[in-house]
Amino acid sequence: MNATETLKMTFTEALIASGYYFQPECGAFCKDDSNGNLHSYVEETEGTWSYEKYNDSGELVTSKVFSL
């Protein structure tokens, strides 16, 4: 690679670099934040992801689907 080429991360690599860990039991990348919320990302189909956020009581508070 020369000096003008840039490195690109995949979305999965970016999640791992941001502190997410893979949970093979549910196929999700998960991360707990400092407020006790659980954030998860699941690749539904190639390039289509779902995001969910659960509060510290385990209640779903946010759910989104997006494509990359």
Phi and psi in radians as a Rosetta constraint file:
Dihedral C 1 N 2 CA 2 C 2 CIRCULARHARMONIC -1.709 0.35
Dihedral N 2 CA 2 C 2 N 3 CIRCULARHARMONIC 3.104 0.35
Dihedral C 2 N 3 CA 3 C 3 CIRCULARHARMONIC -1.165 0.35
Dihedral N 3 CA 3 C 3 N 4 CIRCULARHARMONIC -0.338 0.35
Dihedral C 3 N 4 CA 4 C 4 CIRCULARHARMONIC -1.585 0.35
Dihedral N 4 CA 4 C 4 N 5 CIRCULARHARMONIC -0.211 0.35
Dihedral C 4 N 5 CA 5 C 5 CIRCULARHARMONIC -1.400 0.35
Dihedral N 5 CA 5 C 5 N 6 CIRCULARHARMONIC 2.486 0.35
Dihedral C 5 N 6 CA 6 C 6 CIRCULARHARMONIC -1.922 0.35
Dihedral N 6 CA 6 C 6 N 7 CIRCULARHARMONIC 2.597 0.35
Dihedral C 6 N 7 CA 7 C 7 CIRCULARHARMONIC -1.510 0.35
Dihedral N 7 CA 7 C 7 N 8 CIRCULARHARMONIC 2.396 0.35
Dihedral C 7 N 8 CA 8 C 8 CIRCULARHARMONIC -2.086 0.35
Dihedral N 8 CA 8 C 8 N 9 CIRCULARHARMONIC 2.305 0.35
Dihedral C 8 N 9 CA 9 C 9 CIRCULARHARMONIC -1.578 0.35
Dihedral N 9 CA 9 C 9 N 10 CIRCULARHARMONIC 2.564 0.35
Dihedral C 9 N 10 CA 10 C 10 CIRCULARHARMONIC -1.334 0.35
Dihedral N 10 CA 10 C 10 N 11 CIRCULARHARMONIC 2.900 0.35
Dihedral C 10 N 11 CA 11 C 11 CIRCULARHARMONIC -1.073 0.35
Dihedral N 11 CA 11 C 11 N 12 CIRCULARHARMONIC -0.703 0.35
Dihedral C 11 N 12 CA 12 C 12 CIRCULARHARMONIC -1.072 0.35
Dihedral N 12 CA 12 C 12 N 13 CIRCULARHARMONIC -0.770 0.35
Dihedral C 12 N 13 CA 13 C 13 CIRCULARHARMONIC -1.097 0.35
Dihedral N 13 CA 13 C 13 N 14 CIRCULARHARMONIC -0.668 0.35
Dihedral C 13 N 14 CA 14 C 14 CIRCULARHARMONIC -1.150 0.35
Dihedral N 14 CA 14 C 14 N 15 CIRCULARHARMONIC -0.677 0.35
Dihedral C 14 N 15 CA 15 C 15 CIRCULARHARMONIC -1.082 0.35
Dihedral N 15 CA 15 C 15 N 16 CIRCULARHARMONIC -0.825 0.35
Dihedral C 15 N 16 CA 16 C 16 CIRCULARHARMONIC -1.093 0.35
Dihedral N 16 CA 16 C 16 N 17 CIRCULARHARMONIC -0.731 0.35
Dihedral C 16 N 17 CA 17 C 17 CIRCULARHARMONIC -1.119 0.35
Dihedral N 17 CA 17 C 17 N 18 CIRCULARHARMONIC -0.418 0.35
Dihedral C 17 N 18 CA 18 C 18 CIRCULARHARMONIC -1.604 0.35
Dihedral N 18 CA 18 C 18 N 19 CIRCULARHARMONIC 0.118 0.35
Dihedral C 18 N 19 CA 19 C 19 CIRCULARHARMONIC 1.715 0.35
Dihedral N 19 CA 19 C 19 N 20 CIRCULARHARMONIC 0.103 0.35
Dihedral C 19 N 20 CA 20 C 20 CIRCULARHARMONIC -1.359 0.35
Dihedral N 20 CA 20 C 20 N 21 CIRCULARHARMONIC 2.612 0.35
Dihedral C 20 N 21 CA 21 C 21 CIRCULARHARMONIC -2.196 0.35
Dihedral N 21 CA 21 C 21 N 22 CIRCULARHARMONIC 2.634 0.35
Dihedral C 21 N 22 CA 22 C 22 CIRCULARHARMONIC -1.536 0.35
Dihedral N 22 CA 22 C 22 N 23 CIRCULARHARMONIC 2.263 0.35
Dihedral C 22 N 23 CA 23 C 23 CIRCULARHARMONIC -1.835 0.35
Dihedral N 23 CA 23 C 23 N 24 CIRCULARHARMONIC 1.729 0.35
Dihedral C 23 N 24 CA 24 C 24 CIRCULARHARMONIC -1.114 0.35
Dihedral N 24 CA 24 C 24 N 25 CIRCULARHARMONIC -0.453 0.35
Dihedral C 24 N 25 CA 25 C 25 CIRCULARHARMONIC -1.073 0.35
Dihedral N 25 CA 25 C 25 N 26 CIRCULARHARMONIC -0.605 0.35
Dihedral C 25 N 26 CA 26 C 26 CIRCULARHARMONIC -2.051 0.35
Dihedral N 26 CA 26 C 26 N 27 CIRCULARHARMONIC -0.029 0.35
Dihedral C 26 N 27 CA 27 C 27 CIRCULARHARMONIC 1.205 0.35
Dihedral N 27 CA 27 C 27 N 28 CIRCULARHARMONIC 0.493 0.35
Dihedral C 27 N 28 CA 28 C 28 CIRCULARHARMONIC -2.066 0.35
Dihedral N 28 CA 28 C 28 N 29 CIRCULARHARMONIC 2.641 0.35
Dihedral C 28 N 29 CA 29 C 29 CIRCULARHARMONIC -1.646 0.35
Dihedral N 29 CA 29 C 29 N 30 CIRCULARHARMONIC 2.160 0.35
Dihedral C 29 N 30 CA 30 C 30 CIRCULARHARMONIC -2.163 0.35
Dihedral N 30 CA 30 C 30 N 31 CIRCULARHARMONIC 2.710 0.35
Dihedral C 30 N 31 CA 31 C 31 CIRCULARHARMONIC -2.736 0.35
Dihedral N 31 CA 31 C 31 N 32 CIRCULARHARMONIC 2.327 0.35
Dihedral C 31 N 32 CA 32 C 32 CIRCULARHARMONIC -1.654 0.35
Dihedral N 32 CA 32 C 32 N 33 CIRCULARHARMONIC 2.383 0.35
Dihedral C 32 N 33 CA 33 C 33 CIRCULARHARMONIC -1.725 0.35
Dihedral N 33 CA 33 C 33 N 34 CIRCULARHARMONIC 3.098 0.35
Dihedral C 33 N 34 CA 34 C 34 CIRCULARHARMONIC -1.205 0.35
Dihedral N 34 CA 34 C 34 N 35 CIRCULARHARMONIC -0.220 0.35
Dihedral C 34 N 35 CA 35 C 35 CIRCULARHARMONIC -1.671 0.35
Dihedral N 35 CA 35 C 35 N 36 CIRCULARHARMONIC 0.066 0.35
Dihedral C 35 N 36 CA 36 C 36 CIRCULARHARMONIC 1.511 0.35
Dihedral N 36 CA 36 C 36 N 37 CIRCULARHARMONIC 0.141 0.35
Dihedral C 36 N 37 CA 37 C 37 CIRCULARHARMONIC -1.454 0.35
Dihedral N 37 CA 37 C 37 N 38 CIRCULARHARMONIC 2.534 0.35
Dihedral C 37 N 38 CA 38 C 38 CIRCULARHARMONIC -1.854 0.35
Dihedral N 38 CA 38 C 38 N 39 CIRCULARHARMONIC 2.256 0.35
Dihedral C 38 N 39 CA 39 C 39 CIRCULARHARMONIC -1.965 0.35
Dihedral N 39 CA 39 C 39 N 40 CIRCULARHARMONIC 2.376 0.35
Dihedral C 39 N 40 CA 40 C 40 CIRCULARHARMONIC -2.431 0.35
Dihedral N 40 CA 40 C 40 N 41 CIRCULARHARMONIC 2.543 0.35
Dihedral C 40 N 41 CA 41 C 41 CIRCULARHARMONIC -2.205 0.35
Dihedral N 41 CA 41 C 41 N 42 CIRCULARHARMONIC 2.347 0.35
Dihedral C 41 N 42 CA 42 C 42 CIRCULARHARMONIC -2.293 0.35
Dihedral N 42 CA 42 C 42 N 43 CIRCULARHARMONIC 2.301 0.35
Dihedral C 42 N 43 CA 43 C 43 CIRCULARHARMONIC -1.461 0.35
Dihedral N 43 CA 43 C 43 N 44 CIRCULARHARMONIC 1.915 0.35
Dihedral C 43 N 44 CA 44 C 44 CIRCULARHARMONIC -1.297 0.35
Dihedral N 44 CA 44 C 44 N 45 CIRCULARHARMONIC -0.888 0.35
Dihedral C 44 N 45 CA 45 C 45 CIRCULARHARMONIC -2.422 0.35
Dihedral N 45 CA 45 C 45 N 46 CIRCULARHARMONIC 2.975 0.35
Dihedral C 45 N 46 CA 46 C 46 CIRCULARHARMONIC -0.999 0.35
Dihedral N 46 CA 46 C 46 N 47 CIRCULARHARMONIC 2.021 0.35
Dihedral C 46 N 47 CA 47 C 47 CIRCULARHARMONIC 1.532 0.35
Dihedral N 47 CA 47 C 47 N 48 CIRCULARHARMONIC -0.115 0.35
Dihedral C 47 N 48 CA 48 C 48 CIRCULARHARMONIC -1.975 0.35
Dihedral N 48 CA 48 C 48 N 49 CIRCULARHARMONIC 2.146 0.35
Dihedral C 48 N 49 CA 49 C 49 CIRCULARHARMONIC -2.117 0.35
Dihedral N 49 CA 49 C 49 N 50 CIRCULARHARMONIC 2.649 0.35
Dihedral C 49 N 50 CA 50 C 50 CIRCULARHARMONIC -2.036 0.35
Dihedral N 50 CA 50 C 50 N 51 CIRCULARHARMONIC 2.504 0.35
Dihedral C 50 N 51 CA 51 C 51 CIRCULARHARMONIC -2.106 0.35
Dihedral N 51 CA 51 C 51 N 52 CIRCULARHARMONIC 2.369 0.35
Dihedral C 51 N 52 CA 52 C 52 CIRCULARHARMONIC -2.368 0.35
Dihedral N 52 CA 52 C 52 N 53 CIRCULARHARMONIC 2.506 0.35
Dihedral C 52 N 53 CA 53 C 53 CIRCULARHARMONIC -2.187 0.35
Dihedral N 53 CA 53 C 53 N 54 CIRCULARHARMONIC 2.257 0.35
Dihedral C 53 N 54 CA 54 C 54 CIRCULARHARMONIC -2.022 0.35
Dihedral N 54 CA 54 C 54 N 55 CIRCULARHARMONIC 2.445 0.35
Dihedral C 54 N 55 CA 55 C 55 CIRCULARHARMONIC -1.389 0.35
Dihedral N 55 CA 55 C 55 N 56 CIRCULARHARMONIC -3.126 0.35
Dihedral C 55 N 56 CA 56 C 56 CIRCULARHARMONIC -1.181 0.35
Dihedral N 56 CA 56 C 56 N 57 CIRCULARHARMONIC -0.174 0.35
Dihedral C 56 N 57 CA 57 C 57 CIRCULARHARMONIC -1.665 0.35
Dihedral N 57 CA 57 C 57 N 58 CIRCULARHARMONIC 0.015 0.35
Dihedral C 57 N 58 CA 58 C 58 CIRCULARHARMONIC 1.468 0.35
Dihedral N 58 CA 58 C 58 N 59 CIRCULARHARMONIC 0.178 0.35
Dihedral C 58 N 59 CA 59 C 59 CIRCULARHARMONIC -1.505 0.35
Dihedral N 59 CA 59 C 59 N 60 CIRCULARHARMONIC 2.394 0.35
Dihedral C 59 N 60 CA 60 C 60 CIRCULARHARMONIC -1.228 0.35
Dihedral N 60 CA 60 C 60 N 61 CIRCULARHARMONIC 2.158 0.35
Dihedral C 60 N 61 CA 61 C 61 CIRCULARHARMONIC -1.997 0.35
Dihedral N 61 CA 61 C 61 N 62 CIRCULARHARMONIC -0.367 0.35
Dihedral C 61 N 62 CA 62 C 62 CIRCULARHARMONIC -2.554 0.35
Dihedral N 62 CA 62 C 62 N 63 CIRCULARHARMONIC 2.421 0.35
Dihedral C 62 N 63 CA 63 C 63 CIRCULARHARMONIC -2.542 0.35
Dihedral N 63 CA 63 C 63 N 64 CIRCULARHARMONIC 2.217 0.35
Dihedral C 63 N 64 CA 64 C 64 CIRCULARHARMONIC -2.464 0.35
Dihedral N 64 CA 64 C 64 N 65 CIRCULARHARMONIC 2.628 0.35
Dihedral C 64 N 65 CA 65 C 65 CIRCULARHARMONIC -2.157 0.35
Dihedral N 65 CA 65 C 65 N 66 CIRCULARHARMONIC 2.383 0.35
Dihedral C 65 N 66 CA 66 C 66 CIRCULARHARMONIC -2.583 0.35
Dihedral N 66 CA 66 C 66 N 67 CIRCULARHARMONIC 2.782 0.35
Dihedral C 66 N 67 CA 67 C 67 CIRCULARHARMONIC -2.010 0.35
Dihedral N 67 CA 67 C 67 N 68 CIRCULARHARMONIC 2.535 0.35
